[in-house]
Structure formats: C-alpha cells, structure tokens
Amino acid sequence: MPKTPLHPSPPPLEANDVAIVGAGTVLWFVAFVALLPFQGTLSDHGHGTWPWICLSGGLLGLIGLWYCRARRDAIARSRAAEAATAEQVADGSRNGTTDGSTGGTGDGTGPATQSD
C-alpha cells in the first residue's frame, strides 16, 4: 500500500483562555459558597471535604488565571515586536537599504542603535 503524503499541520487555534479559566474559577467558588451551608450534613454522610475541594479549585483557578493573563500579555508583546521588526525591514527596503537597517551614519549613532 503506498504511503499517503503528509499534509502540513494547521496553525494552532487561538482561544480566549482567560475567559475559560475565569469561568471555571467562578464556578468553583460558586460551588464552595453553595456547599458551605450544608457542611454539617455533608460531614455526617462522609462528604465533609467537598466544600474545601471547591475552595481549592477556586484558588488554583486564580493561579491559572494569573498564568493565562501573563501568557496572553507575553504573546501580545511578542507579536508587537515581530510587527515592529517587519515594519523596520519594510521601511529599510523603501529607503533603499537592503540590510534592514534604517539609515544612520555607520558609526553606531543611527536611529536603529540609539537608545531613548
């Protein structure tokens, strides 16, 4: 049987991770608040840890929320840096330079090497 050619992998799907983790975190806290009045009954039936499991889920969700926000912001910074680099290369090709530089005098004092 001949092998079928492999297709390139599609790009990863982007999802709103912050909203997904935030919704899950809220649900854990709602479950904690809903089970807390029944702590005595739950303990009598051997399920006294359920509210505390929900509280743990909510607290871990807060850590996940922090992580997802940091990841989202890092991705945004990375994309902005890539766009700025692409823009500088495009500006360099419009100005007649082919190396991607944006001009300058060649002594390291051009706009690409000056610090603000």
N, C-alpha and C positions, 0 to 999 in steps of 0.2 A: 504494500500500500504506500503510495507516495505521500511524503510529508506536505502538509499544507503550509503555505508561507505565514510567518508570524506578522501580525499587524502591530504597529507601534502602540504603546499604551496611551490611553487618553489622558489629558491633564486631570489632576485631582479636582474634585468638586469642592467648591467653596460653600461653607455653611456658616450660619450665624451661631458660632459656638458659645458666645457669651449669652445669648438668649436661651439656648438649650440648657446650658448648665445653670443659668439663673432660674429657669422654670423648675428644674429638678430640685434645686436648693429650696425654693419656696415650698414645693410640695413636701419635702422632708420636714420643714419647720411647721407647716400646717398639720401634718400628721402628728408631730410631737405635741402641739397645743391641743389637738383633738383627743389624744390618748391620755394626756396628763390628768384630767378629772377622774379617769377610770383606773388610776394607778392601784388603788386598793383591790378592786375586783380583778384586775389583771394579775396582781401578785397572788391572790387567793387561788387562781387557776394555773399558776406556774408560768405566767407570761409577763412578769413584772419588769423585764428588761426591754420590752417593746418601746416604751417612750424614750428610753435612753439610747436605743439603737437609732431612732428617728432623729434625736438631737445630734448624735454623732454623724449621721448622714448629712444633716444641715451644716454642721461645722466643717466637715470635709468638703461639702459643696462650696462653702465660702473660699476655701483654699483653691479649689478648682476654678472658681470664678476669677480669683486674682490671677491665676496662671493663664487662663484664656484671654483675659484683658491684656496681660503683658505680651502674650504671643501675638495677639491682633495688632497691638501697637508696634511691635518689632517688625512684623510683616509690612505694615504701612510705611515705616521708616525705610525699610529695605527697598520697597517699590519706589518710594520718592527718590532715594539715592540713585537707583538704576535709571529713573526718568531724567534726573539731573545730568547724569553721565551721558546718556544718549543725547540729550539736548546740547551738551557741550561739544560732543563729537559732531553733531549736525551743524552747529554754529561754526566749528572749525572748518568743516568742508565748504561751507558757504563763504568763508573768509579766505579761501584759497589754501589753507593749511591742510595737509593730508595726514598728519600725525595725531590729530585730535587735540592739539594744543589750541589755545585761544589767543595766540599772539604773544606779545611781550618783546623784550629786547634781547633775550637769550642769556642774560646774566642772572636769571633766577628771580627777577623782580616783576615778572609779568603777572597778569591777573590770576593765572592758574596757580601761582606759587605764593602770592601774597596772603598773609593772614589778616583777618578782620580785627 
